[in-house]
Amino acid sequence: MENTQRAASVEFLEFLAHISNSATGEISLPMLAGSLSLRDEELFQRWDERGHSIAWPVFADEILAVLDAAQDLTLNLARTIEWYRHEPIERFGMRTADKVVTRGNARHLVQVLKQGNLPIR
């Protein structure tokens, strides 16, 4: 199990490197959108739904925090992204993790994931 966890950690670090600007370290909206199987406009719209008070780096960090916490449970990034985008979560009103983050509840979702109180199939 330890080797699987280590491999999952490496996979997530490689994912971060892939979606980050190598010069600034900032998360690229187009790269993150593509990794989530979204068009740039769709991810921008989700960010815009949060309101104008949240900066892009904060919104991106919220998405990544949820993905990171979920991947600790799935140990598979592709599975984590599938869950994030498509599986309704009963505890959050049958919203997907994507919708939970868009509505501003990423911190609570991360806490629930880290407590292990949310099974991911």
GILINUR-V643414 format. One record per helix or strand of 2 or more residues. SS is the DSSP state (a for helix, b for strand). FROM is the first residue (numbers start at 1). LEN is the number of residues. If there is no record, write none. Layout:
[[SS;FROM;LEN] [SS;FROM;LEN]]
This chain:
[[a;2;18] [a;29;7] [a;40;10] [a;56;19] [a;77;10] [a;90;3] [a;97;6] [a;106;9]]
